[in-house]
Amino acid sequence: MSSESERRIPGTRSPFIPLLVLMLAVLIWFGFQLSHGLSVRAQLQEQHANQETVVQNAQQMRTQLDAIAADTARLAQAGNPNAQVIITELGKRGITVAID
């Protein structure tokens, strides 16, 4: 019996080495993509955490501004001419002030 190397057509080579190199390249590429994705995810989580305090400060400022606007509207209802001008100008700009 002849061995497998003797049965091959002269000049042909085994596809094992090129396929091995290809599979290693794909594996390395997937590893790189995974590590890059994890680092981007960590950065996004950090940015989200940093924005949380900014959002809380903005909400607090909005609450304070709403309270000032409501007090101004109360003064306007009580007859204060300066407060009436402010409420009128806010209304011209499309801002409505709700009195709680």
BELHU-V844469 format. One record per helix or strand of 2 or more residues. SS is the DSSP state (H for helix, E for strand). FROM is the first residue (numbers start at 1). TO is the last residue. Records with the same first field share a line. If there is no record, write none. Layout:
BEGIN
SS=FROM-TO + FROM-TO
END
This chain:
BEGIN
H=4-7 + 16-77 + 81-92
END
